[in-house]
Each structure stands twice: as C-alpha cells, then as structure tokens.
Amino acid sequence: MASELVEETQGQSAQKRHRIARGWPVFTVLAVALLALLIGGFGMSYQAKLTEVQKNDNAAWLPKTAESTKASEEFEKFIPVQTFPGFVVFQRDSGLTADDKSRIANAVAAIKGIEGIDKPGLLPPQYSKDGTAASLFVPLLAKAEGVSLTGEDVAKTEQNVMDAAKATIEGTDGLEVYPAGAGGLFTAFIDALAGLDGVLLFVALGVVILILLLVYRSPILWFFPILASVVAIGLSSMIVYFLADADLVTVNGQTEGILFVLIIGAGTDYALLLISRYREELHEYESRFDAMVKAWRETAAAIIASAGTVIAGLLCLSFSELGANRGLGPVGAIGIACTVLVMMTFLPVVLAAAGRWVFWPRRPKTDHAVDISTHGLWGRISETVVRRRRVAWVGSTIVLLIGIGLIGFLDTGGLTIQESFTNRPPAVVGQEIYDAKFDKGAGAPAVIVANDAQRQAVIDATSKVEGISTKPGSVCVQIDPTKAAKLLEQFGSATLPDLPAGCPPENLLVEPVDGRTVITALLADSPDSPAAEATVDRLREVLHAVPGADALVGGNSAAVVDVHEAAIHDRNLIIPIVLIVIFIVLAILLRALVAPLLLIASVVLSFAAALGVSGFAFSELFGFAGADQGFPLFAFVFLVALGIDYNIFLMTRVREETAVHGTRDGIRRGLAVTGGVITSAGAVLAATFAMLSVVPVVGFAEIGFAVSFGVLLDTIIVRSILVPALAHDIGKKIWWPSKLAAGKD
C-alpha cells in the first residue's frame, strides 16, 4: 500500500513537472539563453577593448575630498600641465668617462625631441659625488590642456625616452642606463598589468579545466561550465566597456583582472551546484528535461541568493572614498549578475539538450534507488561530524583561534612602489641606484597652495619641519614654466642656464591667482617612503596652524598619505555594512535569525584566521615588506561575499531536508549531499584566485593567497565541520523564529 502511494505521488509530481516544463518559465529561460549566447559571443571582442577605457592615474584612486586632491585642483590654476617626475639614470661602476658624458649629452638632445615630455622641465644632467652615476630629470606629461593622458600613454612616452637613452650608449661596455622616479616606477606597474586580462584569463581557465576534469571524471562535462563562463565574460565585458566609455564606471588594470577571476570562480561554483543537483535528479527522472527542471527549481533560490549576496557585498564598495574601489564595486557586480544570468539560462539549456552522455563514462541511470545522502565519502563524513559534533566544533574553533593568533604578523602599514613588485624590473634597479647616489626627494616635492599674503610665513614654517631638505632652494615659490620657456628661447638651449644656488629669481616665479600662490618643498626622503609620509603629516599640522594661510599640502607623498587614510576609512565603514547586508539576505533566505547569526560569526572567525595566516606567510615565507592598508577590505569583501555562497549552498539544502526529516537528520543529509560540491567549488575558487600570483605585483599575490587560503579554510573547516557540528548541537532552535523551530529536532 505504501509503495503504491509513493508511485502515485511520484506520478502526480511527474505530471506536474511536465506541465511546468511546457509553461512560460521554460520558454523564457530558452529565450534568455539564446540571447545570452548571442550577446556574450559578440561581447568577447570587447574583452580586449577594456584596456582602452582603463584609468590608472591618481584621479582614479584619490578621494575627491582629500587635501591632496584640493591642492591639485588649485595647482592647475597656476600650471595646467601635470607631470610624473621621471629620471634616466646612467651608471658605470668604475666611474663615468669623458665619452660617457658625451653620450649622456647626446641622450639629452635625443630625449628633448620626444613627444609626451614636459620640455621646459627637462634639467641638465646631475652627476653623483663619486662620479659613477648621472641622472637626467625627464618629467612625463600626465595632463595637458585639461586632458588627462592614460597610463598607457605615459608608459609609451617612458619607453620612448628609454629607447632614446639606450640608443646613445650602444657600443659601450660597462655603461648602464635605467629608468627611475615616479614616472619609471608607475610605468613598470603599468607594464606589469599589461596583458593581465589575457594571461590571467587563460591561466585561470586552464586550472579550472584541470580541476573540473578531476571533479567530474569526465572528458566532456567540463566543457559546458567553461563555455558558460566565457559567454558570461563576453557579456559582462561589453556592458562594462560601454559604461566605462560613458564614464559611468571606472575601470583600471586591477579591476579588469579581478573581474575575470570573479566570473570564472563564481560561475564555476554556480555550475557545480546546478550540475550536481541535475545529476542527482537524473537518478529519479527518465526525462532529462524533467530532471533539469527539478534541478533548476531546487537550486535557483540558493544560486540567485548567493549571487545577490556577492552583488550586494560588492556594491557596498560604492561607499568607498577611493575611486578605484568605487569602480570595482559596480564592475564586479555587473560581472556576477551576467554570470548568474548565463549559468541559470544558457547552461541548463545546453546541458539538458545535450543529454546524459555528457557525464560519460559515469552516466547516471534512472534507478530511483540512489540516496546519495547515505552513500559515499561525504555520507561517512557527515555521520562522523554529527556523531562527534562537540569535539568537531570545539576543535575547529581552536584551529581558527590559532590562525587568529598569528594576526600580529600582518603589517598593513603600506608598501612603497619599489616594494610593490614580486620581481625586480629595471625601474626598481634604477631607483635603488638613484636613492644611493642622489637626493632622494628630488623631482617629487610637496606642493603647498596658500594665501599669497602669508607666503613668507608659510616658507619659514615649512623650512623648519623635520623631513624637509635643508639645502638652499629646497623651499621656494613654484617656477612658472611659461616664463622658463621664454628664457630658454633667449638662450637657445634645451635646458635652463645654471642659476645661483637657492630659489629662482622673482621674474621666473608664478604670479598669484585669486590671492593664492604655490610653494614647493623638497623632501629629504623618497616620495612614497614611510618617512616622507610622516613628513607630510608634520607639514600639514604645522601649516594648518599658520594664521591666515589657509594652506593645502599636496604632491605625490601627500597623495599616498590620503590614499592610505581613505583605505582605513573604507575598511572601518564598509566591513560592518557588508556584514549587515549579508545577515539580512541570510535571514530572508532561511527565514530565521539564529542560523544567520551563527553563519555570520563563523564567517568573521574564518576571515580573521585567514588574515592571521596570511600575515605570517607574507612576512615569514614570501618575504614581502608588508601589505597595503586596503588589503583587509579587499580580502574581506572577496572572502565573505564569495565564501557566503557555501553557507547558502549548505543551509538551503539543510532547510529543505529539515522540512522532511527534522533538523538534526536534515543537517546530516544536507552535509552529505552538498559536501562534495562545496568542496569542489571551494577548490575551483581557491585555484582561480591563486592565479593572481602570475601578476608580478605584491598586492595581487597577497590578495590571491589570502582569498585562496581563506576559501579552503572556509570550505574544509568551517562549512564542512564547524557549522554543521554546531548547528546539530543547537538543534531546531537554529530556525527560530520560523515554524521549523517548533518542528522535529
């Protein structure tokens, strides 16, 4: 009698599913899938074009309210041309010869004809005291006539400068030439990101394919998630390109690289969940279309909620003071939205159309006898976790606390540009030579905009600040390039004639504008060093106290200080907002309050442990000088927003099983069913982010390691042991205040 009732119920359910399959949702999915394929395929051409709309200049990073930004805006009233201070460094260990100096002079003549440099700012060669090195100051145009040049434009100019310099020393042995200064280092950073989209995309896809081969043990099935990811990349690339071209979002090299990693990692996660449930339903339904409809309906809520959580978390970056962070938020959100659209339309359509053969050689049969919650490795693991639940959650908590205990190793004091590379590009070598042989702060002074009536008071106060160079002419009113250019015409020279030590004569200085003037102050330390940042802090404190000066301190070092301060502000503001948003999403999805609190607490513990282990690895294993102030925020957003996927995958299935089998058995069954797919998804996501290490930039390597390790920690320890064990120990109260809290324990 019972078996007949079950068969009758199954028959009614099957008929209902057939009616659903013929209804409008399926046709809508088919239409959207076709549209996504067409647009995504066409959009792949825009993936390479994203570099055309990148913005890698300071304006993409600096907060608009920062003091350095305000100083820069006022500075443009005096000098509309903005530059990157760059140097060409020549060195011969045994000492520069007369022929070397002649060739250096030829280099000056060659460089002055290059487009993209500030010719009036080109200075005569400076020679080191020991006679082994010479430096040529070559300012690279960053903004001229109100138009900002792209990072690629600046990099091209720098390359032309170095090509000209190298051409003049051909045929000599022992004379070396290197780029240096902010211009050279900035260009090295741009070069490090060049081709990031293509290299990172192909490496990440290759790793994901390998993992999917191991997970599915099928030479065919991996192709479908990868194809869907490629379609999602094309779709999102096209949307982001048009939005960036219209200045509605900001894209830089970092944003573009992370966008593709997000799509591949998150997309594969969604595909794994859908395909895992599809395989499960193929054991129950003869029709592959019925099986896919059932799988789609049962996973749609979890996948859409997961994507919604990631999107919400990324959009929280819109509260950031840093332009690049604000840009990453909507760009990443667009990528995730396109990904979930493709994975929930295109992927199920092509999988259902292809048939069971895609699982070859392990084609699922319609046997109605397979209960995967009691079979296999994860069935045994779930039994062990719930049987020894107290030992499991206490032990896993101790493991996390050990990781948290290492957090003292994490140094977020920031990195200099030289410390920001995992390799040693020529610009870093050149900067090391320059710092050893010449004044470190040359070429990148602090820029002070103040009331002209208090000019002398500002100069006097600035000169007394610790960290300001004490050499004659270190604190002076800004020279006017227009006046300097006229003087050049008089002398018929490429550079200004030698002037007496000290500040330039009054007839070469800028005229006051609206009662304001510009004063430059040479720093005693490298512009992006901690010492220079401390000098800026002292300088601002002193000048803000000068009566009637209304002084603003800008320049390269001040910009670094403001970026760091904004990063700390963003971290303290956005992390709580993300937690609140995620809690609300979980509460709505699970229709409970206790379970979301448990999951949020586990996320915070996991994140803190990942930070601790990462800090230890950075300092003790990789030898990095530290991490940027923005590192904790990026790690948090990616770890929590993406890691919450596994919470959702687990707990939505647990809730489904609880409604039938009770809370404690539902937890056991939910872990058994989702353990494999969650572990596989975690491995894919970890491997994808680990591919950021192919970029020779410390920031990318650190984010890649932290997210990869954190995802694995979250997948193996938190989601597989801590959460199910603790939830099982709590029992049905985790569903409070929903009806499940009053149901079977």
C-alpha positions in Angstrom: 0.0 0.0 0.0 2.8 2.4 0.9 4.7 1.6 -2.3 1.6 2.2 -4.4 1.0 5.6 -2.7 4.6 6.6 -3.3 4.3 5.6 -7.0 1.0 7.5 -7.3 2.6 10.6 -5.7 5.6 10.3 -8.0 3.3 10.0 -11.0 1.4 13.1 -10.0 4.6 15.0 -9.3 5.9 14.0 -12.7 2.7 15.2 -14.4 3.0 18.5 -12.6 6.6 18.8 -13.7 5.6 18.1 -17.3 3.1 20.9 -17.1 5.8 23.2 -15.7 8.2 22.2 -18.5 5.6 23.3 -21.0 4.9 26.6 -19.2 6.2 30.1 -19.8 9.2 29.9 -17.4 11.0 27.3 -19.6 10.4 29.3 -22.8 11.6 32.4 -21.0 14.8 30.5 -20.0 15.3 29.3 -23.6 14.9 32.8 -25.0 17.2 34.4 -22.4 19.7 31.6 -23.0 19.8 32.2 -26.7 20.1 36.0 -26.2 22.9 35.5 -23.7 24.8 33.3 -26.2 24.5 35.8 -29.0 25.4 38.8 -26.9 28.1 37.0 -25.0 29.7 35.7 -28.1 29.6 39.1 -29.7 30.9 40.7 -26.5 34.1 38.7 -26.4 35.5 41.2 -28.8 35.1 43.8 -26.1 37.2 41.8 -23.6 40.4 43.0 -25.3 39.0 46.5 -25.7 38.6 47.1 -22.0 42.2 48.4 -21.8 41.1 51.3 -24.0 38.8 52.6 -21.2 41.1 52.0 -18.3 42.1 54.8 -15.9 45.3 54.2 -14.0 46.1 57.7 -12.9 45.9 59.2 -9.4 42.4 60.6 -10.2 41.2 57.0 -10.3 42.4 56.5 -6.7 42.3 59.7 -4.8 39.2 60.7 -2.8 37.7 63.9 -4.2 37.6 65.4 -0.7 41.2 64.7 0.1 43.5 67.6 0.8 45.9 66.5 -2.0 43.1 66.5 -4.4 42.0 70.0 -3.5 45.6 71.1 -3.7 46.0 69.6 -7.1 42.8 71.3 -8.4 44.2 74.7 -7.2 47.6 73.9 -8.6 46.1 73.5 -12.1 45.1 77.2 -12.0 48.8 78.1 -11.9 50.2 75.3 -14.1 47.7 73.5 -16.3 50.4 70.9 -17.1 50.8 68.0 -14.7 53.7 65.6 -14.8 55.1 62.3 -13.5 58.6 63.0 -12.2 60.9 60.6 -14.1 64.6 60.1 -14.2 67.1 58.4 -16.5 70.0 57.0 -14.5 73.4 56.3 -16.1 76.0 54.3 -14.2 79.5 52.9 -14.6 80.9 51.1 -11.6 84.4 52.3 -12.4 83.4 55.9 -12.9 81.9 57.8 -15.8 84.4 58.6 -18.6 84.5 61.6 -20.9 83.0 59.5 -23.6 80.2 58.5 -21.3 79.4 62.2 -20.5 79.4 63.0 -24.2 76.9 60.2 -24.8 74.8 61.4 -21.9 74.7 64.9 -23.6 73.6 63.2 -26.8 70.8 61.5 -24.8 69.6 64.9 -23.6 69.4 66.1 -27.2 67.6 62.9 -28.3 65.1 63.0 -25.4 64.1 66.6 -25.9 62.5 65.8 -29.2 60.2 63.1 -27.8 56.5 63.9 -27.6 54.9 63.5 -24.2 57.6 65.0 -22.0 57.5 68.4 -20.4 60.3 70.0 -22.3 60.7 73.2 -20.1 61.1 70.9 -17.1 64.0 68.9 -18.6 67.0 69.7 -16.5 70.8 69.3 -17.1 72.4 66.0 -16.1 73.3 65.8 -12.5 76.4 63.8 -11.5 76.9 61.8 -8.3 79.7 62.9 -5.9 81.7 59.6 -6.5 81.5 60.2 -10.3 79.9 56.8 -11.0 76.4 57.9 -11.9 74.4 60.6 -13.7 70.7 61.4 -13.5 68.6 63.2 -16.1 65.3 64.6 -14.9 62.6 63.9 -17.5 59.1 64.9 -16.4 56.4 62.9 -18.3 53.2 64.6 -19.2 50.2 63.4 -17.2 47.8 66.1 -18.0 48.0 68.9 -20.6 45.4 71.5 -21.6 42.8 69.9 -19.4 43.2 66.5 -20.9 44.5 63.6 -18.8 46.7 61.1 -20.5 46.1 57.4 -20.0 48.5 55.2 -18.1 49.3 53.5 -21.4 50.2 56.9 -23.0 52.6 57.7 -20.1 54.1 54.2 -20.4 54.7 54.7 -24.1 56.4 58.0 -23.5 58.6 56.5 -20.9 59.5 53.6 -23.2 60.4 56.1 -26.0 62.6 58.0 -23.5 64.4 54.8 -22.5 64.8 53.7 -26.1 66.4 57.1 -27.0 68.7 56.8 -24.0 69.8 53.3 -24.7 70.5 54.1 -28.4 73.1 56.7 -27.3 75.1 54.1 -25.3 75.1 51.3 -27.9 78.6 50.0 -28.4 79.9 50.9 -24.9 80.8 48.3 -22.3 80.0 48.8 -18.7 77.8 51.9 -19.1 74.3 51.0 -18.0 71.0 53.0 -18.2 67.9 52.6 -16.1 64.5 54.4 -15.6 63.8 55.7 -12.1 61.5 58.1 -10.3 57.7 58.0 -10.0 57.4 58.0 -13.8 59.6 55.0 -14.3 58.0 53.1 -11.4 54.5 53.9 -12.5 55.3 52.7 -16.0 56.8 49.5 -14.5 53.5 49.0 -12.7 51.5 49.6 -15.9 53.8 47.1 -17.8 53.2 44.5 -15.0 49.5 44.8 -15.6 49.8 44.8 -19.4 48.2 41.7 -20.9 46.9 40.8 -17.5 43.4 40.2 -18.9 44.6 37.7 -21.5 47.2 35.9 -19.4 45.1 35.7 -16.3 42.1 34.5 -18.2 43.8 31.7 -20.0 45.8 30.5 -17.0 42.7 30.6 -14.8 40.6 28.7 -17.4 43.3 26.1 -17.7 43.4 25.5 -13.9 39.7 25.3 -13.7 39.5 22.8 -16.6 42.0 20.6 -14.8 40.0 20.7 -11.5 36.7 20.0 -13.3 38.3 17.0 -15.0 39.2 15.7 -11.6 35.8 16.5 -10.1 33.6 15.2 -12.8 35.9 12.4 -14.0 34.5 13.1 -17.4 36.4 14.2 -20.5 33.2 16.0 -21.7 31.3 17.7 -18.9 34.0 20.3 -18.0 33.4 22.0 -21.4 29.9 23.3 -20.5 30.8 25.3 -17.4 33.8 26.7 -19.2 31.7 27.7 -22.2 29.2 29.3 -20.0 32.0 31.3 -18.2 33.3 32.5 -21.5 29.9 33.7 -22.5 29.5 35.5 -19.2 32.9 37.2 -19.7 31.9 38.4 -23.1 28.5 39.7 -21.9 30.0 41.5 -18.9 32.9 42.9 -20.9 30.6 44.5 -23.4 28.4 46.1 -20.7 31.4 47.3 -18.7 33.0 48.7 -21.8 30.1 50.9 -22.7 29.5 52.0 -19.2 33.2 52.9 -18.7 33.3 54.6 -22.1 30.4 56.8 -20.9 32.3 57.5 -17.6 29.6 55.8 -15.6 32.0 53.3 -14.0 35.8 53.3 -13.5 38.0 50.5 -14.9 41.7 50.1 -14.2 44.1 47.2 -14.6 43.3 45.8 -11.2 39.6 45.9 -11.7 39.7 44.2 -15.1 41.9 41.3 -13.8 39.7 40.7 -10.7 36.5 40.9 -12.9 37.6 37.8 -14.9 38.7 35.9 -11.8 35.3 36.7 -10.2 33.4 35.4 -13.2 35.3 32.2 -13.6 35.4 31.4 -9.9 31.8 32.3 -9.0 30.4 30.9 -12.3 32.1 27.6 -11.8 30.6 27.5 -8.3 27.1 28.0 -9.6 27.6 25.5 -12.4 28.9 22.9 -9.9 25.8 23.3 -7.7 23.4 23.1 -10.7 25.1 20.1 -12.3 25.4 18.2 -9.0 21.6 18.5 -8.4 21.0 17.7 -12.1 23.0 14.5 -11.8 21.0 13.7 -8.6 17.7 14.2 -10.3 18.7 12.1 -13.4 18.6 9.1 -11.0 14.9 9.9 -10.4 13.6 11.1 -13.8 13.7 9.3 -17.1 13.3 12.6 -19.0 16.5 14.7 -18.8 14.3 17.8 -19.3 12.2 16.9 -16.2 15.4 16.3 -14.3 16.8 19.7 -15.3 13.5 21.5 -14.4 13.6 19.9 -11.0 17.3 20.7 -10.5 16.8 24.3 -11.7 13.9 24.9 -9.4 15.7 23.4 -6.3 18.9 25.3 -6.9 17.6 28.6 -8.3 16.9 30.1 -4.9 20.4 29.2 -3.5 22.3 30.3 -6.6 20.3 33.6 -7.0 20.6 34.3 -3.3 24.4 33.6 -3.4 24.8 35.9 -6.4 22.7 38.5 -4.8 24.8 38.4 -1.7 28.0 38.8 -3.7 26.5 41.7 -5.7 25.3 43.4 -2.5 28.7 43.0 -0.9 30.5 44.4 -4.0 28.1 47.3 -4.2 28.9 48.2 -0.6 32.2 49.3 -2.1 30.3 52.2 -3.5 30.6 53.8 -0.1 34.4 53.9 -0.6 36.2 57.2 -0.7 38.7 55.7 -3.2 37.6 56.0 -6.8 39.2 52.6 -7.8 37.2 50.8 -5.1 34.0 52.6 -6.1 34.7 51.4 -9.6 35.4 47.8 -8.6 32.0 47.6 -6.8 29.7 48.1 -9.8 32.0 46.4 -12.3 32.3 43.3 -10.1 28.5 43.4 -9.5 27.9 43.5 -13.3 30.2 40.5 -13.8 28.4 38.4 -11.1 24.9 39.5 -12.5 25.9 38.4 -16.0 27.4 35.2 -14.6 24.3 34.1 -12.7 22.1 35.0 -15.8 24.2 32.8 -18.0 24.5 30.0 -15.5 20.8 29.9 -14.9 19.7 30.1 -18.6 22.3 29.2 -21.1 24.0 26.4 -19.0 20.8 24.4 -18.1 19.5 24.7 -21.7 22.7 23.3 -23.3 23.1 20.6 -20.6 19.5 19.4 -21.0 19.7 19.5 -24.8 23.0 17.5 -24.8 21.6 14.6 -22.7 23.1 12.1 -20.3 26.1 11.3 -22.5 27.9 14.4 -21.2 28.5 12.5 -17.9 30.3 9.7 -19.8 31.8 7.4 -18.6 29.7 7.7 -15.4 26.2 8.2 -17.0 23.5 8.4 -14.3 20.8 5.9 -14.6 17.1 6.2 -13.6 17.3 3.7 -10.8 15.2 5.5 -8.1 17.3 3.7 -5.6 20.2 6.0 -5.0 20.1 8.0 -1.8 23.3 10.0 -2.0 22.9 11.3 1.5 23.8 7.9 2.9 26.4 6.8 0.3 29.9 7.7 -0.5 32.7 9.6 1.3 30.6 12.5 2.4 27.9 10.3 3.8 30.6 8.8 6.1 32.0 12.3 6.9 28.6 13.7 7.8 27.9 10.7 10.1 31.2 11.3 11.9 30.6 15.1 12.2 27.2 14.7 13.7 28.2 11.8 16.0 31.2 13.6 17.4 29.7 17.1 17.0 31.0 18.7 20.1 34.6 17.6 19.5 34.2 18.7 15.9 33.0 22.3 16.5 35.3 22.9 19.5 38.3 21.5 17.7 37.6 23.5 14.6 37.1 26.7 16.6 40.5 26.1 18.3 42.1 25.8 14.8 40.6 29.1 13.8 41.7 30.8 17.0 45.3 29.6 16.4 45.1 31.3 13.0 43.7 34.4 14.5 46.6 34.4 17.0 49.0 35.0 14.1 47.4 38.2 13.1 50.2 40.2 14.8 52.4 39.2 11.8 50.1 41.2 9.4 51.6 44.6 8.7 49.2 46.9 6.8 51.5 50.0 7.0 51.7 50.1 3.2 54.2 49.4 0.6 56.5 51.7 -1.4 56.3 51.4 -5.2 59.6 49.6 -5.1 58.3 47.1 -2.6 55.2 46.5 -4.7 56.8 44.1 -7.2 57.5 40.4 -6.8 60.3 40.8 -9.3 63.0 43.5 -9.9 62.0 45.4 -13.0 64.6 47.9 -14.4 62.8 50.8 -12.7 63.4 49.3 -9.3 67.1 48.8 -10.0 67.3 52.4 -11.3 65.5 53.8 -8.2 67.9 51.9 -5.9 70.9 53.5 -7.8 69.3 56.9 -7.6 68.5 56.7 -3.9 72.1 55.7 -3.2 73.7 58.4 -5.3 71.4 61.5 -5.4 68.9 63.5 -3.3 66.0 61.0 -2.6 63.3 63.6 -2.7 64.3 65.3 -5.9 61.6 65.6 -8.6 58.6 65.0 -6.3 58.4 67.9 -3.8 55.5 68.6 -1.5 53.2 71.2 -3.3 51.8 73.8 -0.9 48.9 76.1 -2.0 48.4 79.0 0.4 47.3 82.7 0.6 50.0 84.8 -1.0 49.8 87.4 1.8 51.3 84.7 4.1 53.8 83.5 1.6 56.9 84.1 3.7 55.3 82.8 6.9 54.5 79.5 5.1 58.0 79.3 3.7 59.6 79.9 7.1 57.3 77.4 8.8 57.9 74.8 6.1 61.7 75.1 6.3 61.6 74.2 10.0 59.7 71.0 9.6 61.6 67.8 10.2 62.0 65.8 7.0 62.2 68.9 4.7 65.5 69.2 2.9 67.8 71.9 4.4 69.7 72.5 1.2 69.5 76.0 -0.3 66.5 76.4 -2.6 64.6 73.5 -1.1 61.5 75.6 -0.2 60.6 78.1 -2.9 57.7 79.6 -4.8 56.9 77.4 -7.9 58.7 78.3 -11.1 56.5 79.4 -14.0 57.1 77.1 -17.0 55.9 79.7 -19.4 58.5 82.2 -18.2 61.1 79.4 -18.2 60.2 78.6 -21.8 60.8 82.2 -22.8 64.1 82.2 -21.1 65.0 79.1 -23.0 64.3 80.8 -26.3 66.6 83.6 -25.3 69.5 81.2 -24.6 68.6 78.9 -27.5 69.2 75.9 -25.1 67.2 72.8 -24.3 67.6 73.5 -20.6 67.7 76.5 -18.3 71.2 78.0 -17.8 72.8 77.4 -14.4 71.3 79.7 -11.8 72.7 80.7 -8.4 72.1 78.4 -5.5 68.8 79.0 -3.8 65.4 79.8 -5.1 64.9 81.0 -8.7 64.7 84.8 -9.3 61.3 86.5 -8.9 60.9 87.0 -12.6 60.7 83.2 -13.1 58.1 82.5 -10.4 54.3 82.0 -10.8 52.1 85.0 -10.3 49.4 84.9 -7.6 45.9 83.7 -8.7 42.9 84.9 -6.7 45.3 85.8 -3.9 46.8 82.3 -3.7 50.3 81.1 -4.6 52.2 77.8 -4.9 55.2 76.8 -2.8 57.3 73.6 -3.4 59.2 71.9 -0.6 61.9 69.3 -1.3 61.6 66.2 0.9 64.6 64.6 2.4 63.3 61.1 1.7 61.9 59.1 -1.2 58.4 60.4 -2.0 56.5 57.2 -1.2 58.5 56.1 1.8 57.0 56.0 5.3 59.4 58.8 6.3 58.1 61.0 3.6 54.5 60.3 4.6 55.4 61.2 8.2 56.9 64.4 6.9 53.7 65.3 5.1 51.7 64.7 8.4 54.0 67.0 10.3 53.9 69.6 7.5 50.2 69.7 7.4 50.0 70.0 11.2 52.4 73.0 11.1 51.0 74.8 8.1 47.3 74.4 9.1 48.3 76.4 12.2 49.8 79.3 10.3 47.3 82.2 10.8 45.6 83.4 7.6 47.5 81.0 5.3 44.7 78.5 4.6 47.4 76.2 3.4 46.8 72.9 1.5 49.6 70.3 1.2 49.6 68.2 -2.0 52.1 66.4 -4.2 53.0 62.7 -4.6 53.7 62.0 -1.0 50.6 63.7 0.2 48.5 61.7 -2.3 49.9 58.5 -0.9 49.0 59.7 2.7 45.5 60.5 1.6 45.0 57.1 -0.2 46.2 55.3 2.9 43.8 57.3 5.2 40.9 56.7 2.8 41.7 52.9 2.7 41.5 52.8 6.6 38.2 54.8 6.5 36.8 52.5 3.9 37.7 49.4 5.9 36.1 50.6 9.1 32.9 51.7 7.3 32.3 49.0 4.6 33.1 45.9 6.6 30.2 46.4 9.1 27.9 47.4 6.2 28.7 44.2 4.3 28.0 42.1 7.4 24.7 43.7 7.9 23.7 43.2 4.3 24.7 39.6 4.3 22.8 39.0 7.6 19.6 40.5 6.0 20.0 38.3 2.9 20.5 35.1 5.0 17.6 36.0 7.3 15.3 36.4 4.4 16.5 33.3 2.6 16.5 31.0 5.7 13.5 32.7 7.3 15.3 32.6 10.7 17.5 34.8 12.9 19.7 32.3 14.9 21.1 30.5 11.8 22.2 33.7 10.1 23.9 34.9 13.3 25.7 31.5 13.5 26.8 31.8 9.9 28.0 35.4 10.3 30.0 34.5 13.4 31.7 31.7 11.5 32.5 34.0 8.6 34.1 36.5 10.9 36.2 33.8 12.6 37.2 32.3 9.3 38.2 35.8 7.9 40.3 36.7 10.9 42.1 33.3 10.8 42.8 33.8 7.1 44.3 37.3 7.9 46.5 35.9 10.6 47.9 33.0 8.5 48.3 35.4 5.5 50.3 37.8 7.6 52.6 35.1 8.8 53.0 33.8 5.2 53.7 37.3 3.8 56.4 38.1 6.3 58.0 34.7 7.1 57.5 32.7 3.9 57.3 35.1 1.0 59.5 37.9 2.4 57.0 40.7 1.5 57.7 44.1 3.1 54.1 44.3 4.3 50.6 44.8 2.9 48.7 47.8 1.8 46.1 49.5 4.1 43.4 48.4 1.6 44.3 44.7 1.8 42.0 43.8 4.7 39.0 45.3 3.0 39.6 43.6 -0.3 40.3 40.3 1.4 37.1 40.7 3.5 34.8 41.5 0.5 36.1 38.6 -1.6 36.3 36.1 1.2 33.0 36.9 2.9 30.9 37.8 -0.2 32.1 34.7 -2.1 32.5 32.4 1.0 28.9 33.1 1.9 28.0 31.1 -1.2 28.9 27.9 0.7 26.8 28.9 3.7 23.9 29.3 1.4 24.5 26.1 -0.6 24.7 24.2 2.7 21.9 25.7 4.7 19.3 26.0 1.9 19.7 22.2 1.4 19.7 21.6 5.1 16.5 23.6 5.4 15.0 21.6 2.5 15.9 18.3 4.2 14.8 19.6 7.6 11.2 20.1 6.4 11.0 16.4 5.6 13.4 14.7 8.1 13.8 17.0 11.0 16.6 19.4 11.9 19.3 17.0 13.1 18.8 14.5 10.3 18.4 17.3 7.9 21.8 18.7 8.8 23.4 15.2 8.3 21.7 14.7 5.0 22.4 18.3 3.9 26.1 18.0 4.6 26.3 14.6 2.9 24.6 15.9 -0.2 26.4 19.2 -0.5 29.8 18.3 0.9 31.3 17.2 -2.4 30.0 20.1 -4.4 31.0 22.7 -1.8 34.5 21.2 -1.6 34.8 21.1 -5.3 33.5 24.7 -5.6 36.0 25.8 -3.0 38.9 24.2 -4.7 37.9 25.9 -8.0 37.5 29.3 -6.4 40.8 29.0 -4.5 42.7 27.9 -7.6 41.2 30.7 -9.6 42.3 33.4 -7.2 45.7 31.7 -6.7 46.2 32.6 -10.4 46.6 36.2 -9.4 50.1 35.3 -8.5 51.0 35.3 -12.2 50.9 39.1 -11.9 54.4 40.3 -10.7 52.7 42.8 -8.2 52.7 42.1 -4.5 49.2 43.4 -4.0 47.8 40.8 -6.4 49.9 38.0 -4.9 48.7 38.9 -1.4 45.0 39.0 -2.4 45.4 35.8 -4.3 47.0 33.9 -1.4 44.6 35.3 1.2 41.4 34.5 -0.7 42.7 31.1 -1.8 43.7 30.1 1.7 40.6 31.6 3.2 38.3 29.8 0.8 39.9 26.5 1.5 39.8 27.2 5.3 36.2 28.1 5.0 35.3 25.1 2.8 37.2 22.4 4.7 37.0 23.6 8.3 34.1 26.0 8.7 31.5 24.8 6.2 32.2 21.1 6.5 32.8 20.8 10.2 32.2 23.8 12.4 28.8 25.0 11.1 27.1 21.5 10.7 28.5 20.3 14.1 27.5 23.4 16.0 24.1 23.6 14.2 23.5 19.9 15.1 24.4 20.6 18.7 22.0 23.5 18.9 19.2 21.6 17.2 15.9 23.0 15.9 16.5 26.3 17.8 18.7 27.5 14.9 15.5 28.0 12.8 14.0 30.4 15.4 11.6 32.2 14.9 10.3 30.2 11.8 7.9 27.3 12.1 10.8 24.8 11.8 11.9 25.8 15.3 8.8 24.2 16.6 9.1 21.1 14.4 11.1 17.9 14.7 14.5 18.2 16.3 
